[in-house]
Amino acid sequence: MEIIRAIGLKMEAEKEYLTELDQPIGDSDHGINMARGFAAVEGKLPDLEGKDIGTILKTVGMTLVSTVGALPAPVWFGYMKAGMALAGKEEMDMDDFLSMMDTAVQAVEQRGKATVEEATMLDAMVPSLKAMKDAAAEGKSVREALEAGVRAAWAGAEHTKDLVATKGRASYVGERGLGHQDPGATSYSYMLEVIAGLV
């Protein structure tokens, strides 16, 4: 609950920057929609006290889609699928988190029909997941693994400037999108950064 609330606060704090990133390549509303969606999620949190992690994540996803239809579908689809993966869980360890992230990546790939190197949030998600898995396999602490994931996520988000988008609204601008960082990859990086900061 604390993490979801903190992500909402981060989306509100960064909404102008995320929207600025979206202006040249999207609908100019990514940050606004993320902040609005998580504000609605905040309103649901009191009813989720005592609920399992899976229920909380599914509720987050359903609230996002019902509040902001324009929000990129993979975002809320990822939350709902992650919720299904953790159904009944009261606590989450690193193995659970990595399993959840595996599910979220698969959900985004499936829903967005995308893969890496297409200037989407996957360009932050996939390398960050690999970095976290590698760190965990090396026996690093949860914090160290998450911090490795954050570094990889931001590197991936930065890399989207060098890619020509072939999926989503950004694909409409073609090569004119070069030099512009993907807002979805950026908002994912912020989310992971928040999680790492609270562990």
Contact map, one row per residue, 1 for C-alpha under 8 A:
1111100000000000000000000000000000000000000010001000000100000000000000000000000000000000000000000000000000000000000000000000000000000000000000000000000000000000000000000000000000000000000000000000000
1111110000000000000000000000000000000000000000000000000000000000000000000000000000000000000000000000000000000000000000000000000000000000000000000000000000000000000000000000000000000000000000000000000
1111111000000000000000000000000000000000000000000000000000000000000000000000000000000000000000000000000000000000000000000000000000000000000000000000000000000000000000000000000000000000000000000110010
1111111100000000000000000000000000000000000000000000000000000000000000000000000000000000000000000000000000000000000000000000000000000000000000000000000000000000000000000000000000000000000000000000000
1111111110000000000000000000000000000000010000000000000000000000000000000000000000000000000000000000000000000000000000000000000000000000000000000000000000000000000000000000000000000000000000000000000
0111111111000000000000000000000000000000000000000000000000000000000000000000000000000000000000000000000000000000000000000000000000000000000000000000000000000000000000000000000000000000000000000100000
0011111111100000000000000000000000000100000000000000000000000000000000000000000000000000000000000000000000000000000000000000000000000000000000000000000000000000000000000000000000000000000001100110000
0001111111110000000000000000000000100110110000000000000000000000000000000000000000000000000000000000000000000000000000000000000000000000000000000000000000000000000000000000000000000000000000000000000
0000111111111000000000000000000000100000000000000000000000000000000000000000000000000000000000000000000000000000000000000000000000000000000000000000000000000000000000000000000000000000000000000000000
0000011111111100000000000000000000000000000000000000000000000000000000000000000000000000000000000000000000000000000000000000000000000000000000000000000000000000000000000000000000000000000001100100000
0000001111111110000000000000001001100100000000000000000000000000000000000000000000000000000000000000000000000000000000000000000000000000000000000000000000000000000000000000000000000000001001000000000
0000000111111110000000000000001101110000000000000000000000000000000000000000000000000000000000000000000000000000000000000000000000000000000000000000000000000000000000000000000000000000000000000000000
0000000011111111000000000000000000000000000000000000000000000000000000000000000000000000000000000000000000000000000000000000000000000000000000000000000000000000000000000000000000000000000000000000000
0000000001111111110000000000001000000000000000000000000000000000000000000000000000000000000000000000000000000000000000000000000000000000000000000000000000000000000000000000000000000000000000000000000
0000000000111111111000000000011101100000000000000000000000000000000000000000000000000000000000000000000000000000000000000000000000000000000000000000000000000000000000000000000000000000000000000000000
0000000000001111111100000000001100000000000000000000000000000000000000000000000000000000000000000000000000000000000000000000000000000000000000000000000000000000000000000000000000000000000000000000000
0000000000000111111110000000001000000000000000000000000000000000000000000000000000000000000000000000000000000000000000000000000000000000000000000000000000000000000000000000000000000000000000000000000
0000000000000111111111000000011100000000000000000000000000000000000000000000000000000000000000000000000000000000000000000000000000000000000000000000000000000000000000000000000000000010011000000000000
0000000000000011111111100001111100000000000000000000000000000000000000000000000000000000000000000000000000000000000000000000000000000000000000000000000000000000000000000000000000000010000000000000000
0000000000000001111111110001000000000000000000000000000000000000000000000000000000000000000000000000000000000000000000000000000000000000000000000000000000000000000000000000000000000000000000000000000
0000000000000000111111111001000000000000000000000000000000000000000000000000000000000000000000000000000000000000000000000000000000000000000000000000000000000000000000000000000000011110000000000000000
0000000000000000011111111111111000000000000000000000000000000000000000000000000000000000000000000000000000000000000000000000000000000000000000000000000000000000000000000000000000000110000000000000000
0000000000000000001111111111100000000000000000000000000000000000000000000000000000000000000000000000000000000000000000000000000000000000000000000000000000000000000000000000000000000000000000000000000
0000000000000000000111111101000000000000000000000000000000000000000000000000000000000000000000000000000000000000000000000000000000000000000000000000000000000000000000000000000010010000000000000000000
0000000000000000000011111111000000000000000000000000000000000000000000000000000000000000000000000000000000000000000000000000000000000000000000000000000000000000000000001111100010010000000000000000000
0000000000000000000001111111110000000000000000000000000000000000000000000000000000000000000000000000000000000000000000000000000000000000000000000000000000000000000000001100000000000000000000000000000
0000000000000000000001101111110000000000000000000000000000000000000000000000000000000000000000000000000000000000000000000000000000000000000000000000000000000000000000001000000000000000000000000000000
0000000000000000001111111111110000000000000000000000000000000000000000000000000000000000000000000000000000000000000000000000000000000000000000000000000000000000000000000000000000000000000000000000000
0000000000000000001001100111111110000000000000000000000000000000000000000000000000000000000000000000000000000000000000000000000000000000000000000000000000000000000000000000000000000000000000000000000
0000000000000010011001000111111111000000000000000000000000000000000000100000000000000000000000000000000000000000000000000000000000000000000000000000000000000000000000000000000000000011000000000000000
0000000000110111111001000000111111100000000000000000000000000000000000000000000000000000000000000000000000000000000000000000000000000000000000000000000000000000000000000000000000000000000000000000000
0000000000010011011000000000111111110000000000000000000000000000000000000000000000000000000000000000000000000000000000000000000000000000000000000000000000000000000000000000000000000000000000000000000
0000000000000000000000000000111111111000000000000000000000000000000101100000000000000000000000000000000000000000000000000000000000000000000000000000000000000000000000000000000000000000000000000000000
0000000000110010000000000000011111111100000000000000000000000000000000100000000000000000000000000000000000000000000000000000000000000000000000000000000000000000000000000000000000000000000000000000000
0000000110110010000000000000001111111110000000000000000000000000000000000000000000000000000000000000000000000000000000000000000000000000000000000000000000000000000000000000000000000000000000000000000
0000000000010000000000000000000111111111000000000000000000000000001100000000000000000000000000000000000000000000000000000000000000000000000000000000000000000000000000000000000000000000000000000000000
0000000000000000000000000000000011111111100000000000000000000011101100000000000000000000000000000000000000000000000000000000000000000000000000000000000000000000000000000000000000000000000000000000000
0000001100100000000000000000000001111111110000000000000000000001000000000000000000000000000000000000000000000000000000000000000000000000000000000000000000000000000000000000000000000000000000000000000
0000000100000000000000000000000000111111111000000000000000000000000000000000000000000000000000000000000000000000000000000000000000000000000000000000000000000000000000000000000000000000000000000000000
0000000000000000000000000000000000011111111100000000000000000011001000000000000000000000000000000000000000000000000000000000000000000000000000000000000000000000000000000000000000000000000000000000000
0000000100000000000000000000000000001111111110000000000000010011000000000000000000000000000000000000000000000000000000000000000000000000000000000000000000000000000000000000000000000000000000000000000
0000100100000000000000000000000000000111111110000000000000000000000000000000000000000000000000000000000000000000000000000000000000000000000000000000000000000000000000000000000000000000000000000000000
0000000000000000000000000000000000000011111111000000000000000000000000000000000000000000000000000000000000000000000000000000000000000000000000000000000000000000000000000000000000000000000000000000000
0000000000000000000000000000000000000001111111110000000000000000000000000000000000000000000000000000000000000000000000000000000000000000000000000000000000000000000000000000000000000000000000000000000
1000000000000000000000000000000000000000111111111000000000000000000000000000000000000000000000000000000000000000000000000000000000000000000000000000000000000000000000000000000000000000000000000000000
0000000000000000000000000000000000000000001111111000000000000000000000000000000000000000000000000000000000000000000000000000000000000000000000000000000000000000000000000000000000000000000000000000000
0000000000000000000000000000000000000000000111111000000000000000000000000000000000000000000000000000000000000000000000000000000000000000000000000000000000000000000000000000000000000000000000000000000
0000000000000000000000000000000000000000000111111110000100000000000000000000000000000000000000000000000000000000000000000000000000000000000000000000000000000000000000000000000000000000000000000000000
1000000000000000000000000000000000000000000011111110000000000000000000000000000000000000000000000000000000000000000000000000000000000000000000000000000000000000000000000000000000000000000000000000000
0000000000000000000000000000000000000000000000011111000000000000000000000000000000000000000000000000000000000000000000000000000000000000000000000000000000000000000000000000000000000000000000000000000
0000000000000000000000000000000000000000000000011111101100000000000000000000000000000000010000000000000000000000000000000000000000000000000000000000000000000000000000000000000000000000000000000000000
0000000000000000000000000000000000000000000000000111111100000000000000000000000000000011110000000000000000000000000000000000000000000000000000000000000000000000000000000000000000000000000000000000000
0000000000000000000000000000000000000000000000000011111110000000000000000000000000100111111100000000000000000000000000000000000000000000000000000000000000000000000000000000000000000000000000000000000
0000000000000000000000000000000000000000000000000001111111000000000000000000000001111111100000000000000000000000000000000000000000000000000000000000000000000000000000000000000000000000000000000000000
0000000000000000000000000000000000000000000000000011111111100000000000000000000000110011000000000000000000000000000000000000000000000000000000000000000000000000000000000000000000000000000000000000000
1000000000000000000000000000000000000000000000010011111111110000000000000000000000100000000000000000000000000000000000000000000000000000000000000000000000000000000000000000000000000000000000000000000
0000000000000000000000000000000000000000000000000000111111111000000000000000001101100000000000000000000000000000000000000000000000000000000000000000000000000000000000000000000000000000000000000000000
0000000000000000000000000000000000000000000000000000011111111100000000000000001111110000000000000000000000000000000000000000000000000000000000000000000000000000000000000000000000000000000000000000000
0000000000000000000000000000000000000000000000000000001111111110000000000000000100000000000000000000000000000000000000000000000000000000000000000000000000000000000000000000000000000000000000000000000
0000000000000000000000000000000000000000100000000000000111111111000000000001001100000000000000000000000000000000000000000000000000000000000000000000000000000000000000000000000000000000000000000000000
0000000000000000000000000000000000000000000000000000000011111111100000000011111100000000000000000000000000000000000000000000000000000000000000000000000000000000000000000000000000000000000000000000000
0000000000000000000000000000000000000000000000000000000001111111110000000001000100000000000000000000000000000000000000000000000000000000000000000000000000000000000000000000000000000000000000000000000
0000000000000000000000000000000000001001100000000000000000111111111000000000000000000000000000000000000000000000000000000000000000000000000000000000000000000000000000000000000000000000000000000000000
0000000000000000000000000000000000001101100000000000000000011111111110100001000000000000000000000000000000000000000000000000000000000000000000000000000000000000000000000000000000000000000000000000000
0000000000000000000000000000000000001000000000000000000000001111111110101001000000000000000000000000000000000000000000000000000000000000000000000000000000000000000000000000000000000000000000000000000
0000000000000000000000000000000000000000000000000000000000000111111110000000000000000000000000000000000000000000000000000000000000000000000000000000000000000000000000000000000000000000000000000000000
0000000000000000000000000000000000011001000000000000000000000011111110000000000000000000000000000000000000000000000000000000000000000000000000000000000000000000000000000000000000000000000000000000000
0000000000000000000000000000000010011000000000000000000000000001111111100000000000000000000000000000000000000000000000000000000000000000000000000000000000000000000000000000000000000000000000000000000
0000000000000000000000000000000000000000000000000000000000000001111111100000000000000000000000000000000000000000000000000000000000000000000000000000000000000000000000000000000000000000000000000000000
0000000000000000000000000000000010000000000000000000000000000000000111111000000000000000000000000000000000000000000000000000000000000000000000000000000000000000000000000000000000000000000000000000000
0000000000000000000000000000010011000000000000000000000000000001100111111011000000000000000000000000000000000000000000000000000000000000000000000000000000000000000000000000000000000000000000000000000
0000000000000000000000000000000000000000000000000000000000000000000001111111000000000000000000000000000000000000000000000000000000000000000000000000000000000000000000000000000000000000000000000000000
0000000000000000000000000000000000000000000000000000000000000000100001111111100000000000000000000000000000000011000000000000000000000000000000000000000000000000000000000000000000000000000000000000000
0000000000000000000000000000000000000000000000000000000000000000000000011111110000000000000000000000000000111011000000000000000000000000000000000000000000000000000000000000000000000000000000000000000
0000000000000000000000000000000000000000000000000000000000001000000000111111111000000000000000000000000000010000000000000000000000000000000000000000000000000000000000000000000000000000000000000000000
0000000000000000000000000000000000000000000000000000000000011101100000111111111100000000000000000000000000000000000000000000000000000000000000000000000000000000000000000000000000000000000000000000000
0000000000000000000000000000000000000000000000000000000000001000000000001111111110000000000000000000000100110010000000000000000000000000000000000000000000000000000000000000000000000000000000000000000
0000000000000000000000000000000000000000000000000000000000001000000000000111111111000000000000000000001110110000000000000000000000000000000000000000000000000000000000000000000000000000000000000000000
0000000000000000000000000000000000000000000000000000000011011000000000000011111111100000000000000000000100000000000000000000000000000000000000000000000000000000000000000000000000000000000000000000000
0000000000000000000000000000000000000000000000000000000011111100000000000001111111110000000000000000000000000000000000000000000000000000000000000000000000000000000000000000000000000000000000000000000
0000000000000000000000000000000000000000000000000000000001000000000000000000111111111000000000000000001100100000000000000000000000000000000000000000000000000000000000000000000000000000000000000000000
0000000000000000000000000000000000000000000000000000010011000000000000000000011111111100000000000001101100000000000000000000000000000000000000000000000000000000000000000000000000000000000000000000000
0000000000000000000000000000000000000000000000000000111111000000000000000000001111111110000000000001000000000000000000000000000000000000000000000000000000000000000000000000000000000000000000000000000
0000000000000000000000000000000000000000000000000000011001000000000000000000000111111110000000000000000000000000000000000000000000000000000000000000000000000000000000000000000000000000000000000000000
0000000000000000000000000000000000000000000000000000010000000000000000000000000011111110000000000011001000000000000000000000000000000000000000000000000000000000000000000000000000000000000000000000000
0000000000000000000000000000000000000000000000000000110000000000000000000000000001111111100000010001000000000000000000000000000000000000000000000000000000000000000000000000000000000000000000000000000
0000000000000000000000000000000000000000000000000001111000000000000000000000000000111111100000000000000000000000000000000000000000000000000000000000000000000000000000000000000000000000000000000000000
0000000000000000000000000000000000000000000000000001111000000000000000000000000000000111110000000000000000000000000000000000000000000000000000000000000000000000000000000000000000000000000000000000000
0000000000000000000000000000000000000000000000000001110000000000000000000000000000000111111100000000000000000000000000000000000000000000000000000000000000000000000000000000000000000000000000000000000
0000000000000000000000000000000000000000000000000011100000000000000000000000000000000001111100000000000000000000000000000000000000000000000000000000000000000000000000000000000000000000000000000000000
0000000000000000000000000000000000000000000000000000100000000000000000000000000000000000111110000000000000000000000000000000000000000000000000000000000000000000000000000000000000000000000000000000000
0000000000000000000000000000000000000000000000000000100000000000000000000000000000000000111111111000000000000000000000000000000000000000000000000000000000000000000000000000000000000000000000000000000
0000000000000000000000000000000000000000000000000000000000000000000000000000000000000000001111111000000000000000000000000000000000000000000000000000000000000000000000000000000000000000000000000000000
0000000000000000000000000000000000000000000000000000000000000000000000000000000000000000000111111100000000000000000000000000000000000001000001000000000000000000000000000000000000000000000000000000000
0000000000000000000000000000000000000000000000000000000000000000000000000000000000000000000111111110000000000000000000000000000000000000000000000000000000000000000000000000000000000000000000000000000
0000000000000000000000000000000000000000000000000000000000000000000000000000000000000100000111111111000000000000000000000000000000000000000000000000000000000000000000000000000000000000000000000000000
0000000000000000000000000000000000000000000000000000000000000000000000000000000000000000000111111111100000000000000000000000000000000000000000000000000000000000000000000000000000000000000000000000000
0000000000000000000000000000000000000000000000000000000000000000000000000000000000000000000001111111110000000000000000000000000010011000000000000000000000000000000000000000000000000000000000000000000
0000000000000000000000000000000000000000000000000000000000000000000000000000000000001000000000111111111000000000000000000000000000000000000000000000000000000000000000000000000000000000000000000000000
0000000000000000000000000000000000000000000000000000000000000000000000000000000001101100000000011111111100000000000000000000000000000000000000000000000000000000000000000000000000000000000000000000000
0000000000000000000000000000000000000000000000000000000000000000000000000000000001000000000000001111111110000000000000000000000010000000000000000000000000000000000000000000000000000000000000000000000
0000000000000000000000000000000000000000000000000000000000000000000000000000000000000000000000000111111111000000000000000000000010000000000000000000000000000000000000000000000000000000000000000000000
0000000000000000000000000000000000000000000000000000000000000000000000000000010011001000000000000011111111100000000000000000000000000000000000000000000000000000000000000000000000000000000000000000000
0000000000000000000000000000000000000000000000000000000000000000000000000000111011000000000000000001111111110000000000000000000000000000000000000000000000000000000000000000000000000000000000000000000
0000000000000000000000000000000000000000000000000000000000000000000000000000010000000000000000000000111111111000000000000100110000000000000000000000000000000000000000000000000000000000000000000000000
0000000000000000000000000000000000000000000000000000000000000000000000000000000000000000000000000000011111111100000000000000000000000000000000000000000000000000000000000000000000000000000000000000000
0000000000000000000000000000000000000000000000000000000000000000000000000100110010000000000000000000001111111110000000000000000000000000000000000000000000000000000000000000000000000000000000000000000
0000000000000000000000000000000000000000000000000000000000000000000000000110110000000000000000000000000111111111110000000100000000000000000000000000000000000000000000000000000000000000000000000000000
0000000000000000000000000000000000000000000000000000000000000000000000000100000000000000000000000000000011111111111000000100000000000000000000000000000000000000000000000000000000000000000000000000000
0000000000000000000000000000000000000000000000000000000000000000000000000000000000000000000000000000000001111111110000000000000000000000000000000000000000000000000000000000000000000000000000000000000
0000000000000000000000000000000000000000000000000000000000000000000000001100100000000000000000000000000000111111110000000000000000000000000000000000000000000000000000000000000000000000000000000000000
0000000000000000000000000000000000000000000000000000000000000000000000001100000000000000000000000000000000011111110000000000000000000000000000000000000000000000000000110000000000000000000000000000000
0000000000000000000000000000000000000000000000000000000000000000000000000000000000000000000000000000000000011111111000000000000000000000000000000000000000000000000000100000000000000000000000000000000
0000000000000000000000000000000000000000000000000000000000000000000000000000000000000000000000000000000000011111111101010100000000000000000000000000000000000000000000100000000000000000000000000000000
0000000000000000000000000000000000000000000000000000000000000000000000000000000000000000000000000000000000001000111111000110000000000000000000000000000000000000000000000000000000000000000000000000000
0000000000000000000000000000000000000000000000000000000000000000000000000000000000000000000000000000000000000000011111110110010000000000000000000000000000000000000000000000000000000000000000000000000
0000000000000000000000000000000000000000000000000000000000000000000000000000000000000000000000000000000000000000001111110010000000000000000000000000000000000001001000000000000000000000000000000000000
0000000000000000000000000000000000000000000000000000000000000000000000000000000000000000000000000000000000000000011111110010000000000000000000000000000000000001001111100000000000000000000000000000000
0000000000000000000000000000000000000000000000000000000000000000000000000000000000000000000000000000000000000000000111111110000000000000000000000000000000000001101111100000000000000100000000000000000
0000000000000000000000000000000000000000000000000000000000000000000000000000000000000000000000000000000000000000010111111111000000000000000000000000000000000001000010100000000000000101100000000000000
0000000000000000000000000000000000000000000000000000000000000000000000000000000000000000000000000000000000000000000000111111100000000000000000000000000000001000000000000000000000000111110100000000000
0000000000000000000000000000000000000000000000000000000000000000000000000000000000000000000000000000000010011000011100111111110000000000000000000000000000000000000000000000000000000000100000000000000
0000000000000000000000000000000000000000000000000000000000000000000000000000000000000000000000000000000000000000001111111111111000000000000000000000000010011011000000000000000000000000100000000000000
0000000000000000000000000000000000000000000000000000000000000000000000000000000000000000000000000000000000000000000000011111111100000000000000000000000111111000000000000000000000000000110110000000000
0000000000000000000000000000000000000000000000000000000000000000000000000000000000000000000000000000000010000000000000001111111110000000000000000000000010010000000000000000000000000000100110000000000
0000000000000000000000000000000000000000000000000000000000000000000000000000000000000000000000000000000010000000000100000111111111000000000000000000000000000000000000000000000000000000000000000000000
0000000000000000000000000000000000000000000000000000000000000000000000000000000000000000000000000000000000000000000000000011111111100000000000000000100110010000000000000000000000000000000000000000000
0000000000000000000000000000000000000000000000000000000000000000000000000000000000000000000000000000000000000000000000000001111111110000000000000001111110010000000000000000000000000000000000000000000
0000000000000000000000000000000000000000000000000000000000000000000000000000000000000000000000000100110000000000000000000000111111111000000000000000100000000000000000000000000000000000000000000000000
0000000000000000000000000000000000000000000000000000000000000000000000000000000000000000000000000000000000000000000000000000011111111100000000000000100000000000000000000000000000000000000000000000000
0000000000000000000000000000000000000000000000000000000000000000000000000000000000000000000000000000000000000000000000000000001111111110000000001001100100000000000000000000000000000000000000000000000
0000000000000000000000000000000000000000000000000000000000000000000000000000000000000000000000000100000000000000000000000000000111111111000000001101100000000000000000000000000000000000000000000000000
0000000000000000000000000000000000000000000000000000000000000000000000000000000000000000000000000100000000000000000000000000000011111111100000001000000000000000000000000000000000000000000000000000000
0000000000000000000000000000000000000000000000000000000000000000000000000000000000000000000000000000000000000000000000000000000001111111110000000000000000000000000000000000000000000000000000000000000
0000000000000000000000000000000000000000000000000000000000000000000000000000000000000000000000000000000000000000000000000000000000111111111100011001000000000000000000000000000000000000000000000000000
0000000000000000000000000000000000000000000000000000000000000000000000000000000000000000000001000000000000000000000000000000000000011111111111001000000000000000000000000000000000000000000000000000000
0000000000000000000000000000000000000000000000000000000000000000000000000000000000000000000000000000000000000000000000000000000000001111111100000000000000000000000000000000000000000000000000000000000
0000000000000000000000000000000000000000000000000000000000000000000000000000000000000000000000000000000000000000000000000000000000000111111100000000000000000000000000000000000000000000000000000000000
0000000000000000000000000000000000000000000000000000000000000000000000000000000000000000000000000000000000000000000000000000000000000011111110000000000000000000000000000000000000000000000000000000000
0000000000000000000000000000000000000000000000000000000000000000000000000000000000000000000000000000000000000000000000000000000000000011111111011000000000000000000000000000000000000000000000000000000
0000000000000000000000000000000000000000000000000000000000000000000000000000000000000000000000000000000000000000000000000000000000000001001111111000000000000000000000000000000000000000000000000000000
0000000000000000000000000000000000000000000000000000000000000000000000000000000000000000000001000000000000000000000000000000000000000001000111111100000000000000000000000000000000000000000000000000001
0000000000000000000000000000000000000000000000000000000000000000000000000000000000000000000000000000000000000000000000000000000000000000000011111110000000000000000000000000000000000000000000000001001
0000000000000000000000000000000000000000000000000000000000000000000000000000000000000000000000000000000000000000000000000000000000000010000111111111000000000000000000000000000000000000000000000000000
0000000000000000000000000000000000000000000000000000000000000000000000000000000000000000000000000000000000000000000000000000000000111011000111111111100000000000000000000000000000000000000000000000000
0000000000000000000000000000000000000000000000000000000000000000000000000000000000000000000000000000000000000000000000000000000000010000000001111111110000000000000000000000000000000000000000010011000
0000000000000000000000000000000000000000000000000000000000000000000000000000000000000000000000000000000000000000000000000000000000000000000000111111111000000000000000000000000000000000000000001001000
0000000000000000000000000000000000000000000000000000000000000000000000000000000000000000000000000000000000000000000000000000000100110010000000011111111100000000000000000000000000000000000000000000000
0000000000000000000000000000000000000000000000000000000000000000000000000000000000000000000000000000000000000000000000000000001111110000000000001111111110000000000000000000000000000000000000010000000
0000000000000000000000000000000000000000000000000000000000000000000000000000000000000000000000000000000000000000000000000000000100000000000000000111111111000000000000000000000000000000000010011001000
0000000000000000000000000000000000000000000000000000000000000000000000000000000000000000000000000000000000000000000000000000000100000000000000000011111111100000000000000000000000000000000000000000000
0000000000000000000000000000000000000000000000000000000000000000000000000000000000000000000000000000000000000000000000000001001100100000000000000001111111110000000000000000000000000000000000000000000
0000000000000000000000000000000000000000000000000000000000000000000000000000000000000000000000000000000000000000000000000011101100000000000000000000111111111000000000000000000000000000100110000000000
0000000000000000000000000000000000000000000000000000000000000000000000000000000000000000000000000000000000000000000000000001000000000000000000000000011111111100000000000000000000000000010010000000000
0000000000000000000000000000000000000000000000000000000000000000000000000000000000000000000000000000000000000000000000000001000000000000000000000000001111111110000000000000000000000000000000000000000
0000000000000000000000000000000000000000000000000000000000000000000000000000000000000000000000000000000000000000000000000011101100000000000000000000000111111111000000000000000000000000100000000000000
0000000000000000000000000000000000000000000000000000000000000000000000000000000000000000000000000000000000000000000000001011000000000000000000000000000011111111100000000000000000001100110010000000000
0000000000000000000000000000000000000000000000000000000000000000000000000000000000000000000000000000000000000000000000000000000000000000000000000000000001111111100000000000000000001000000000000000000
0000000000000000000000000000000000000000000000000000000000000000000000000000000000000000000000000000000000000000000000000010000000000000000000000000000000111111111000000000000000001000000000000000000
0000000000000000000000000000000000000000000000000000000000000000000000000000000000000000000000000000000000000000000011110010000000000000000000000000000000011111111100000000000000111100000000000000000
0000000000000000000000000000000000000000000000000000000000000000000000000000000000000000000000000000000000000000000000100000000000000000000000000000000000001111111000000000000011111100000000000000000
0000000000000000000000000000000000000000000000000000000000000000000000000000000000000000000000000000000000000000000000000000000000000000000000000000000000000011111100000000000001100000000000000000000
0000000000000000000000000000000000000000000000000000000000000000000000000000000000000000000000000000000000000000000011100000000000000000000000000000000000000011111110000000000011000000000000000000000
0000000000000000000000000000000000000000000000000000000000000000000000000000000000000000000000000000000000000000000001100000000000000000000000000000000000000001011111000010011011000000000000000000000
0000000000000000000000000000000000000000000000000000000000000000000000000000000000000000000000000000000000000000000001110000000000000000000000000000000000000000001111110110011010000000000000000000000
0000000000000000000000000000000000000000000000000000000000000000000000000000000000000000000000000000000000000000000001100000000000000000000000000000000000000000000111110110010000000000000000000000000
0000000000000000000000000000000000000000000000000000000000000000000000000000000000000000000000000000000000000001110001110000000000000000000000000000000000000000000011111110000000000000000000000000000
0000000000000000000000000000000000000000000000000000000000000000000000000000000000000000000000000000000000000001000000000000000000000000000000000000000000000000000011111111000000000000000000000000000
0000000000000000000000001110000000000000000000000000000000000000000000000000000000000000000000000000000000000000000000000000000000000000000000000000000000000000000000111111100000000000000000000000000
0000000000000000000000001100000000000000000000000000000000000000000000000000000000000000000000000000000000000000000000000000000000000000000000000000000000000000000011111111110010000000000000000000000
0000000000000000000000001000000000000000000000000000000000000000000000000000000000000000000000000000000000000000000000000000000000000000000000000000000000000000000111111111110000000000000000000000000
0000000000000000000000001000000000000000000000000000000000000000000000000000000000000000000000000000000000000000000000000000000000000000000000000000000000000000000000011111110000000000000000000000000
0000000000000000000000001000000000000000000000000000000000000000000000000000000000000000000000000000000000000000000000000000000000000000000000000000000000000000000000001111111110000000000000000000000
0000000000000000000000000000000000000000000000000000000000000000000000000000000000000000000000000000000000000000000000000000000000000000000000000000000000000000000111000111111111000000000000000000000
0000000000000000000000000000000000000000000000000000000000000000000000000000000000000000000000000000000000000000000000000000000000000000000000000000000000000000000110000000111111000000000000000000000
0000000000000000000000000000000000000000000000000000000000000000000000000000000000000000000000000000000000000000000000000000000000000000000000000000000000000000000000000000111111000000000000000000000
0000000000000000000000011000000000000000000000000000000000000000000000000000000000000000000000000000000000000000000000000000000000000000000000000000000000000000101110000100111111110000000000000000000
0000000000000000000000000000000000000000000000000000000000000000000000000000000000000000000000000000000000000000000000000000000000000000000000000000000000000000111100000000011111110000000000000000000
0000000000000000000000000000000000000000000000000000000000000000000000000000000000000000000000000000000000000000000000000000000000000000000000000000000000000001110000000000000011111000000000000000000
0000000000000000000010011000000000000000000000000000000000000000000000000000000000000000000000000000000000000000000000000000000000000000000000000000000000000001100000000000000011111100000000000000000
0000000000000000000010000000000000000000000000000000000000000000000000000000000000000000000000000000000000000000000000000000000000000000000000000000000000001111100000000000000000111110110000000000000
0000000000000000000011000000000000000000000000000000000000000000000000000000000000000000000000000000000000000000000000111000000000000000000000000000000000001001100000000000000000011111110000000000000
0000000000000000011011000000010000000000000000000000000000000000000000000000000000000000000000000000000000000000000000001000000000000000000000000000000000000000000000000000000000001111111000000000000
0000000000000000000000000000010000000000000000000000000000000000000000000000000000000000000000000000000000000000000000011000000000000000000000000000000000000000000000000000000000000111111100000000000
0000000000000000000000000000000000000000000000000000000000000000000000000000000000000000000000000000000000000000000000011111100000000000000000000000000010011000000000000000000000001111111110000000000
0000000000000000010000000000000000000000000000000000000000000000000000000000000000000000000000000000000000000000000000001001000000000000000000000000000001001000000000000000000000001111111111000000000
0000000000100000010000000000000000000000000000000000000000000000000000000000000000000000000000000000000000000000000000000000000000000000000000000000000000000000000000000000000000000011111111100000000
0000000000000000000000000000000000000000000000000000000000000000000000000000000000000000000000000000000000000000000000001001100000000000000000000000000010000000000000000000000000000001111111110000000
0000000000000000000000000000000000000000000000000000000000000000000000000000000000000000000000000000000000000000000000000001100000000000000000000000010011001000000000000000000000000000111111111000000
0000001001100000000000000000000000000000000000000000000000000000000000000000000000000000000000000000000000000000000000000000000000000000000000000000000000000000000000000000000000000000011111111100000
0000001001000000000000000000000000000000000000000000000000000000000000000000000000000000000000000000000000000000000000000000000000000000000000000000000000000000000000000000000000000000001111111110000
0000000000000000000000000000000000000000000000000000000000000000000000000000000000000000000000000000000000000000000000000000000000000000000000000100110000000000000000000000000000000000000111111111000
0000000000000000000000000000000000000000000000000000000000000000000000000000000000000000000000000000000000000000000000000000000000000000000000000010010000000000000000000000000000000000000011111111100
0010011001000000000000000000000000000000000000000000000000000000000000000000000000000000000000000000000000000000000000000000000000000000000000000000000000000000000000000000000000000000000001111111110
0010001000000000000000000000000000000000000000000000000000000000000000000000000000000000000000000000000000000000000000000000000000000000000000000100000000000000000000000000000000000000000000111111111
0000000000000000000000000000000000000000000000000000000000000000000000000000000000000000000000000000000000000000000000000000000000000000000000100110010000000000000000000000000000000000000000011111111
0000000000000000000000000000000000000000000000000000000000000000000000000000000000000000000000000000000000000000000000000000000000000000000000000000000000000000000000000000000000000000000000001111111
0010000000000000000000000000000000000000000000000000000000000000000000000000000000000000000000000000000000000000000000000000000000000000000000000000000000000000000000000000000000000000000000000111111
0000000000000000000000000000000000000000000000000000000000000000000000000000000000000000000000000000000000000000000000000000000000000000000001100000000000000000000000000000000000000000000000000011111
